[in-house]
Amino acid sequence: MLTTRWQPFGSQGLWSEMNRLRDEMDRVFGRYGVGNGPGQRTPVTPAFNLWRDEDNLYCEAELPGMNLDDLEIYASGGNQLTVKGKREAPSLDEATWHRRERGQGGFARVIALPEEIDADKVEAEFRHGVLCVKLPKSEAAKPRRIEVKTG
């Protein structure tokens, strides 16, 4: 009779699996600035709100400390909004960092919109560090009242 040893976590063992899990959790939560120690860079990942009314979709992104010149906005594919930007790191020559939670560097977010939009009519405004985008729905995406005939 041939017996084999049961290895529930593969041939690498429990610690290898735990390290892989930790690396994966760092990757997932690191983009939100969780778990970064002093002096470590936090990536820039702006928070977005998205809502709609009968005629438009609206998107807001919090981008404190950014300049309008550092932002690019694209409406494409009928239902995608792309926001790209870059926040420069402050240049502190003789300073020692104790906490570094504000993101810096470049980012690109692609937001899948729940409906088709008319990209030619999109409007954007950047005020007090908040980007506000008004995305008019395409005529095909708007609900139409169907008149029912009686026979």
Z-matrix of the N, CA and C atoms (Angstrom, degrees):
N
C 1 1.425
C 2 1.531 1 108.70
N 3 1.327 2 114.89 1 132.42
C 4 1.450 3 121.45 2 -179.51
C 5 1.527 4 108.66 3 -98.53
N 6 1.310 5 116.60 4 127.81
C 7 1.467 6 119.71 5 177.49
C 8 1.515 7 109.04 6 -114.46
N 9 1.305 8 115.32 7 146.16
C 10 1.462 9 120.85 8 176.64
C 11 1.522 10 108.57 9 -125.06
N 12 1.283 11 114.45 10 151.14
C 13 1.461 12 120.52 11 -179.45
C 14 1.527 13 109.49 12 -84.16
N 15 1.318 14 116.58 13 130.90
C 16 1.459 15 120.80 14 179.16
C 17 1.522 16 109.66 15 -78.05
N 18 1.350 17 116.91 16 127.84
C 19 1.458 18 121.98 17 178.78
C 20 1.527 19 108.23 18 -126.89
N 21 1.310 20 115.54 19 95.25
C 22 1.471 21 118.72 20 -173.55
C 23 1.521 22 113.84 21 -65.33
N 24 1.319 23 118.70 22 -20.66
C 25 1.464 24 121.42 23 -177.95
C 26 1.526 25 111.24 24 -111.85
N 27 1.313 26 117.64 25 24.84
C 28 1.460 27 120.70 26 179.59
C 29 1.514 28 110.74 27 80.27
N 30 1.304 29 114.92 28 -175.93
C 31 1.462 30 119.93 29 -176.67
C 32 1.523 31 112.79 30 -74.76
N 33 1.329 32 117.61 31 -12.75
C 34 1.465 33 120.67 32 -177.28
C 35 1.524 34 112.66 33 -81.25
N 36 1.318 35 117.51 34 -22.65
C 37 1.457 36 119.53 35 177.56
C 38 1.513 37 113.14 36 93.92
N 39 1.314 38 113.82 37 172.44
C 40 1.454 39 122.15 38 -175.26
C 41 1.526 40 112.26 39 -63.91
N 42 1.337 41 118.38 40 -43.39
C 43 1.466 42 120.75 41 -175.41
C 44 1.516 43 111.53 42 -66.35
N 45 1.290 44 116.75 43 -35.72
C 46 1.459 45 119.81 44 176.88
C 47 1.521 46 110.77 45 -63.66
N 48 1.327 47 116.43 46 -42.80
C 49 1.460 48 120.75 47 177.94
C 50 1.525 49 110.98 48 -65.76
N 51 1.320 50 117.84 49 -39.29
C 52 1.463 51 121.30 50 178.67
C 53 1.534 52 110.43 51 -65.11
N 54 1.324 53 117.24 52 -41.08
C 55 1.463 54 120.46 53 177.76
C 56 1.528 55 110.91 54 -64.57
N 57 1.331 56 116.92 55 -40.34
C 58 1.455 57 120.75 56 178.33
C 59 1.531 58 110.00 57 -63.31
N 60 1.332 59 116.65 58 -42.07
C 61 1.460 60 120.99 59 178.33
C 62 1.528 61 110.78 60 -63.41
N 63 1.328 62 117.34 61 -43.69
C 64 1.467 63 120.85 62 178.65
C 65 1.519 64 110.97 63 -61.49
N 66 1.339 65 117.44 64 -43.59
C 67 1.461 66 121.04 65 178.65
C 68 1.520 67 111.19 66 -61.29
N 69 1.311 68 116.22 67 -41.10
C 70 1.463 69 120.86 68 179.55
C 71 1.528 70 110.94 69 -67.02
N 72 1.325 71 117.96 70 -41.46
C 73 1.463 72 121.46 71 177.63
C 74 1.527 73 110.70 72 -65.42
N 75 1.328 74 117.65 73 -40.23
C 76 1.470 75 120.70 74 176.50
C 77 1.525 76 110.44 75 -61.09
N 78 1.333 77 116.21 76 -40.36
C 79 1.458 78 120.25 77 -179.38
C 80 1.522 79 110.34 78 -65.72
N 81 1.320 80 117.41 79 -44.11
C 82 1.453 81 121.12 80 -177.83
C 83 1.521 82 111.33 81 -69.31
N 84 1.331 83 117.33 82 -52.92
C 85 1.455 84 120.20 83 -174.91
C 86 1.518 85 112.97 84 -81.21
N 87 1.311 86 118.62 85 -19.14
C 88 1.456 87 121.62 86 179.17
C 89 1.513 88 112.83 87 -61.54
N 90 1.329 89 117.17 88 -31.51
C 91 1.458 90 119.45 89 -179.67
C 92 1.524 91 111.89 90 -69.57
N 93 1.329 92 117.78 91 -15.97
C 94 1.454 93 121.54 92 178.02
C 95 1.521 94 111.99 93 -101.41
N 96 1.311 95 117.30 94 7.09
C 97 1.446 96 120.55 95 176.03
C 98 1.510 97 114.09 96 81.67
N 99 1.313 98 118.53 97 13.17
C 100 1.456 99 121.83 98 -179.04
C 101 1.519 100 108.79 99 -88.27
N 102 1.298 101 117.69 100 130.00
C 103 1.449 102 121.05 101 173.44
C 104 1.517 103 115.51 102 87.73
N 105 1.315 104 118.15 103 12.41
C 106 1.452 105 119.74 104 178.63
C 107 1.516 106 110.00 105 -89.87
N 108 1.282 107 116.22 106 132.78
C 109 1.452 108 121.28 107 179.95
C 110 1.516 109 111.63 108 -88.31
N 111 1.346 110 117.55 109 -178.61
C 112 1.454 111 121.37 110 -179.41
C 113 1.520 112 110.85 111 -59.85
N 114 1.330 113 114.84 112 137.56
C 115 1.449 114 120.17 113 176.20
C 116 1.516 115 114.56 114 81.95
N 117 1.328 116 118.40 115 -10.07
C 118 1.455 117 119.55 116 178.54
C 119 1.508 118 109.38 117 -83.06
N 120 1.326 119 115.70 118 147.42
C 121 1.452 120 120.29 119 179.52
C 122 1.518 121 110.75 120 -84.68
N 123 1.310 122 114.84 121 137.51
C 124 1.448 123 121.80 122 175.28
C 125 1.521 124 107.28 123 -101.56
N 126 1.309 125 118.13 124 130.16
C 127 1.456 126 118.60 125 179.60
C 128 1.522 127 111.92 126 -67.35
N 129 1.332 128 116.03 127 155.39
C 130 1.449 129 121.82 128 177.35
C 131 1.519 130 107.43 129 -85.92
N 132 1.301 131 117.41 130 117.27
C 133 1.457 132 122.20 131 175.85
C 134 1.516 133 106.80 132 -140.03
N 135 1.332 134 116.76 133 93.74
C 136 1.470 135 117.47 134 -176.20
C 137 1.520 136 112.50 135 -67.64
N 138 1.319 137 114.20 136 147.85
C 139 1.461 138 120.96 137 175.48
C 140 1.527 139 108.62 138 -81.10
N 141 1.335 140 116.49 139 139.01
C 142 1.461 141 122.29 140 -179.06
C 143 1.520 142 110.08 141 -120.83
N 144 1.325 143 116.33 142 144.13
C 145 1.460 144 124.15 143 167.38
C 146 1.518 145 106.49 144 -116.92
N 147 1.324 146 116.94 145 140.56
C 148 1.457 147 121.84 146 179.72
C 149 1.525 148 108.18 147 -138.27
N 150 1.330 149 116.75 148 127.37
C 151 1.458 150 121.02 149 177.48
C 152 1.529 151 108.46 150 -146.86
N 153 1.337 152 116.14 151 173.84
C 154 1.462 153 119.84 152 -177.69
C 155 1.519 154 110.98 153 -144.91
N 156 1.320 155 113.64 154 158.16
C 157 1.450 156 121.04 155 167.70
C 158 1.523 157 106.43 156 -124.43
N 159 1.307 158 117.44 157 -161.26
C 160 1.460 159 119.90 158 -174.40
C 161 1.532 160 112.85 159 -65.48
N 162 1.349 161 117.83 160 -34.64
C 163 1.466 162 120.89 161 -173.07
C 164 1.514 163 115.32 162 -110.29
N 165 1.338 164 118.67 163 -18.99
C 166 1.457 165 120.98 164 -171.35
C 167 1.522 166 112.37 165 -138.56
N 168 1.332 167 114.10 166 158.06
C 169 1.464 168 122.11 167 163.99
C 170 1.516 169 105.79 168 -104.66
N 171 1.325 170 116.63 169 150.12
C 172 1.460 171 121.49 170 179.25
C 173 1.524 172 108.33 171 -130.31
N 174 1.309 173 115.47 172 139.47
C 175 1.456 174 120.54 173 179.55
C 176 1.522 175 108.47 174 -133.95
N 177 1.315 176 115.90 175 133.92
C 178 1.465 177 121.54 176 174.94
C 179 1.516 178 108.47 177 -124.17
N 180 1.324 179 115.68 178 139.92
C 181 1.461 180 121.63 179 176.74
C 182 1.518 181 108.50 180 -130.99
N 183 1.321 182 115.97 181 133.91
C 184 1.456 183 121.04 182 177.40
C 185 1.521 184 108.84 183 -87.24
N 186 1.336 185 115.93 184 119.42
C 187 1.462 186 121.40 185 -177.20
C 188 1.530 187 110.01 186 -135.58
N 189 1.334 188 117.61 187 60.54
C 190 1.465 189 119.68 188 -176.75
C 191 1.520 190 111.69 189 -63.97
N 192 1.315 191 114.57 190 140.87
C 193 1.452 192 120.25 191 176.45
C 194 1.512 193 114.92 192 78.99
N 195 1.314 194 117.81 193 3.23
C 196 1.462 195 119.95 194 -179.88
C 197 1.518 196 110.21 195 -95.85
N 198 1.324 197 115.43 196 154.62
C 199 1.455 198 122.15 197 176.58
C 200 1.513 199 109.44 198 -101.59
N 201 1.316 200 116.43 199 148.66
C 202 1.452 201 121.31 200 178.65
C 203 1.527 202 111.39 201 -58.11
N 204 1.326 203 117.23 202 -34.21
C 205 1.472 204 121.55 203 179.65
C 206 1.519 205 112.28 204 -64.06
N 207 1.322 206 117.78 205 -19.95
C 208 1.465 207 121.95 206 -177.96
C 209 1.525 208 113.12 207 -94.38
N 210 1.349 209 118.07 208 7.33
C 211 1.461 210 121.99 209 -177.48
C 212 1.523 211 111.64 210 -114.17
N 213 1.326 212 115.82 211 144.13
C 214 1.463 213 123.14 212 171.85
C 215 1.520 214 107.15 213 -132.25
N 216 1.340 215 116.30 214 136.02
C 217 1.458 216 121.52 215 -178.44
C 218 1.525 217 108.04 216 -129.18
N 219 1.330 218 115.80 217 132.11
C 220 1.458 219 121.97 218 179.95
C 221 1.521 220 109.57 219 -131.75
N 222 1.326 221 115.70 220 138.21
C 223 1.464 222 121.75 221 170.11
C 224 1.524 223 105.70 222 -113.53
N 225 1.335 224 116.22 223 121.85
C 226 1.459 225 118.73 224 -174.72
C 227 1.517 226 111.08 225 -148.56
N 228 1.329 227 114.14 226 165.38
C 229 1.452 228 120.00 227 174.48
C 230 1.512 229 114.39 228 66.76
N 231 1.324 230 117.60 229 10.17
C 232 1.453 231 120.25 230 -179.67
C 233 1.511 232 114.50 231 80.42
N 234 1.342 233 117.24 232 -28.86
C 235 1.472 234 118.31 233 -178.40
C 236 1.520 235 112.19 234 -146.14
N 237 1.337 236 117.32 235 36.44
C 238 1.462 237 119.94 236 177.11
C 239 1.524 238 110.48 237 -132.45
N 240 1.322 239 114.20 238 139.66
C 241 1.456 240 121.91 239 173.20
C 242 1.518 241 106.78 240 -120.53
N 243 1.327 242 115.98 241 126.68
C 244 1.462 243 121.16 242 178.76
C 245 1.522 244 108.48 243 -115.83
N 246 1.320 245 116.47 244 129.49
C 247 1.462 246 122.26 245 176.10
C 248 1.520 247 106.69 246 -122.36
N 249 1.332 248 115.75 247 120.97
C 250 1.465 249 121.98 248 177.95
C 251 1.513 250 108.35 249 -118.96
N 252 1.308 251 115.65 250 149.14
C 253 1.443 252 118.89 251 178.34
C 254 1.507 253 112.51 252 -169.13
N 255 1.322 254 113.56 253 177.29
C 256 1.464 255 119.72 254 179.52
C 257 1.520 256 108.50 255 -149.66
N 258 1.325 257 115.12 256 129.04
C 259 1.459 258 121.20 257 174.98
C 260 1.519 259 107.66 258 -110.71
N 261 1.293 260 115.02 259 121.60
C 262 1.465 261 120.81 260 -178.89
C 263 1.527 262 110.43 261 -74.97
N 264 1.309 263 115.36 262 144.64
C 265 1.462 264 120.81 263 176.09
C 266 1.528 265 108.79 264 -76.69
N 267 1.319 266 117.26 265 142.08
C 268 1.458 267 118.59 266 176.68
C 269 1.522 268 110.03 267 -66.68
N 270 1.328 269 115.17 268 142.04
C 271 1.466 270 118.20 269 179.48
C 272 1.526 271 108.40 270 -95.34
N 273 1.320 272 114.77 271 105.60
C 274 1.463 273 121.89 272 179.74
C 275 1.524 274 107.26 273 -118.34
N 276 1.320 275 116.12 274 97.12
C 277 1.461 276 120.96 275 -172.38
C 278 1.519 277 113.74 276 -66.89
N 279 1.301 278 117.74 277 -46.18
C 280 1.462 279 121.24 278 -173.88
C 281 1.525 280 112.60 279 -109.08
N 282 1.314 281 117.65 280 26.91
C 283 1.460 282 120.33 281 -175.09
C 284 1.517 283 111.21 282 -105.36
N 285 1.327 284 114.78 283 156.42
C 286 1.461 285 122.48 284 172.84
C 287 1.516 286 107.47 285 -115.34
N 288 1.302 287 116.61 286 124.36
C 289 1.462 288 120.98 287 -179.97
C 290 1.528 289 109.76 288 -75.40
N 291 1.326 290 115.83 289 135.67
C 292 1.458 291 121.61 290 173.48
C 293 1.522 292 110.99 291 -110.14
N 294 1.311 293 116.07 292 -29.05
C 295 1.458 294 121.80 293 177.40
C 296 1.518 295 107.18 294 -151.97
N 297 1.316 296 115.63 295 136.80
C 298 1.472 297 120.47 296 -179.12
C 299 1.521 298 108.12 297 -140.11
N 300 1.339 299 116.08 298 85.57
C 301 1.454 300 121.27 299 -175.26
C 302 1.523 301 113.59 300 -104.06
N 303 1.328 302 118.01 301 -23.24
C 304 1.460 303 120.32 302 179.68
C 305 1.514 304 109.14 303 -77.08
N 306 1.311 305 115.04 304 129.84
C 307 1.454 306 121.13 305 -178.08
C 308 1.515 307 112.54 306 -67.28
N 309 1.307 308 114.72 307 152.23
C 310 1.459 309 121.60 308 177.40
C 311 1.517 310 108.90 309 -147.84
N 312 1.306 311 114.77 310 156.12
C 313 1.452 312 119.90 311 -176.58
C 314 1.512 313 110.20 312 104.86
N 315 1.315 314 115.69 313 -166.69
C 316 1.458 315 120.73 314 -176.19
C 317 1.512 316 112.87 315 -93.58
N 318 1.321 317 115.75 316 158.36
C 319 1.451 318 121.68 317 176.15
C 320 1.520 319 108.70 318 -150.18
N 321 1.294 320 115.85 319 159.90
C 322 1.458 321 123.42 320 172.14
C 323 1.522 322 107.44 321 -147.39
N 324 1.305 323 116.84 322 123.09
C 325 1.465 324 121.90 323 177.75
C 326 1.521 325 108.38 324 -118.60
N 327 1.301 326 116.45 325 130.67
C 328 1.454 327 122.10 326 173.89
C 329 1.525 328 106.64 327 -111.60
N 330 1.320 329 116.05 328 118.79
C 331 1.452 330 122.14 329 -178.30
C 332 1.526 331 107.58 330 -104.25
N 333 1.319 332 116.28 331 122.11
C 334 1.466 333 121.11 332 174.50
C 335 1.526 334 107.56 333 -80.19
N 336 1.303 335 116.51 334 120.26
C 337 1.455 336 121.91 335 -178.24
C 338 1.521 337 110.18 336 -86.97
N 339 1.326 338 117.58 337 147.04
C 340 1.465 339 119.82 338 -175.91
C 341 1.528 340 114.06 339 -74.16
N 342 1.343 341 117.34 340 -11.14
C 343 1.464 342 120.88 341 -178.74
C 344 1.522 343 109.64 342 -144.07
N 345 1.331 344 115.33 343 161.08
C 346 1.464 345 121.39 344 176.15
C 347 1.525 346 108.85 345 -69.33
N 348 1.335 347 115.95 346 143.57
C 349 1.464 348 121.03 347 179.85
C 350 1.522 349 109.69 348 -121.56
N 351 1.330 350 114.84 349 164.71
C 352 1.457 351 121.88 350 173.84
C 353 1.526 352 106.61 351 -96.86
N 354 1.326 353 116.98 352 97.87
C 355 1.466 354 122.36 353 -172.88
C 356 1.526 355 112.63 354 -61.73
N 357 1.333 356 118.02 355 -26.33
C 358 1.466 357 121.01 356 -178.98
C 359 1.524 358 112.60 357 -72.58
N 360 1.319 359 118.37 358 -15.66
C 361 1.466 360 121.75 359 -176.43
C 362 1.531 361 113.25 360 -111.11
N 363 1.325 362 117.89 361 9.73
C 364 1.467 363 121.28 362 -179.22
C 365 1.528 364 109.61 363 -68.65
N 366 1.318 365 116.07 364 136.71
C 367 1.466 366 122.55 365 177.75
C 368 1.524 367 108.82 366 -122.50
N 369 1.339 368 116.07 367 142.16
C 370 1.465 369 120.54 368 178.79
C 371 1.524 370 109.42 369 -135.05
N 372 1.335 371 114.14 370 145.77
C 373 1.456 372 121.14 371 179.18
C 374 1.527 373 107.95 372 -139.36
N 375 1.315 374 116.75 373 138.99
C 376 1.463 375 121.98 374 179.82
C 377 1.514 376 108.18 375 -122.59
N 378 1.346 377 115.66 376 111.59
C 379 1.448 378 119.48 377 -176.26
C 380 1.519 379 110.21 378 -141.22
N 381 1.316 380 117.29 379 129.32
C 382 1.465 381 123.76 380 177.01
C 383 1.524 382 112.15 381 55.16
N 384 1.332 383 116.85 382 37.79
C 385 1.457 384 120.60 383 177.00
C 386 1.511 385 115.39 384 80.16
N 387 1.333 386 117.71 385 8.06
C 388 1.460 387 121.19 386 178.34
C 389 1.521 388 108.86 387 -118.87
N 390 1.317 389 115.91 388 125.26
C 391 1.453 390 122.53 389 176.04
C 392 1.523 391 108.14 390 -91.26
N 393 1.321 392 117.41 391 123.78
C 394 1.463 393 123.24 392 178.81
C 395 1.525 394 107.85 393 -116.37
N 396 1.325 395 116.37 394 123.91
C 397 1.460 396 121.40 395 -178.80
C 398 1.517 397 108.62 396 -122.14
N 399 1.327 398 115.15 397 127.77
C 400 1.465 399 122.19 398 175.95
C 401 1.520 400 107.40 399 -105.09
N 402 1.326 401 116.35 400 121.22
C 403 1.460 402 122.58 401 -174.56
C 404 1.529 403 109.17 402 -118.06
N 405 1.330 404 118.42 403 96.96
C 406 1.470 405 119.47 404 179.50
C 407 1.527 406 111.49 405 -62.94
N 408 1.319 407 115.82 406 135.57
C 409 1.458 408 120.24 407 177.89
C 410 1.527 409 109.15 408 -67.75
N 411 1.312 410 116.04 409 147.42
C 412 1.458 411 119.44 410 174.76
C 413 1.519 412 108.40 411 -69.46
N 414 1.314 413 116.36 412 154.76
C 415 1.471 414 119.98 413 -178.89
C 416 1.527 415 110.62 414 -58.90
N 417 1.337 416 117.06 415 -34.57
C 418 1.462 417 120.34 416 -179.57
C 419 1.530 418 111.73 417 -67.36
N 420 1.341 419 117.45 418 -26.39
C 421 1.465 420 120.67 419 -177.72
C 422 1.526 421 112.78 420 -85.55
N 423 1.334 422 116.68 421 -17.54
C 424 1.465 423 119.39 422 -178.45
C 425 1.524 424 109.89 423 -75.23
N 426 1.319 425 116.73 424 142.42
C 427 1.460 426 118.94 425 177.82
C 428 1.527 427 110.86 426 -68.31
N 429 1.294 428 115.90 427 142.63
C 430 1.460 429 121.44 428 178.55
C 431 1.528 430 108.66 429 -120.31
N 432 1.294 431 113.70 430 138.16
C 433 1.472 432 118.53 431 176.60
C 434 1.525 433 107.99 432 -79.70
N 435 1.289 434 115.25 433 128.54
C 436 1.455 435 121.94 434 -179.83
C 437 1.516 436 108.33 435 -101.63
N 438 1.306 437 115.75 436 123.57
C 439 1.455 438 119.96 437 178.67
C 440 1.525 439 108.93 438 -84.21
N 441 1.285 440 115.62 439 129.64
C 442 1.470 441 121.41 440 -178.40
C 443 1.525 442 107.97 441 -100.26
N 444 1.313 443 114.81 442 128.45
C 445 1.469 444 120.40 443 179.62
C 446 1.528 445 109.17 444 -93.83
N 447 1.291 446 114.32 445 146.89
C 448 1.458 447 119.67 446 176.13
C 449 1.524 448 108.86 447 -98.61
N 450 1.296 449 117.20 448 147.10
C 451 1.462 450 121.23 449 -174.73
C 452 1.441 451 115.70 450 -103.67
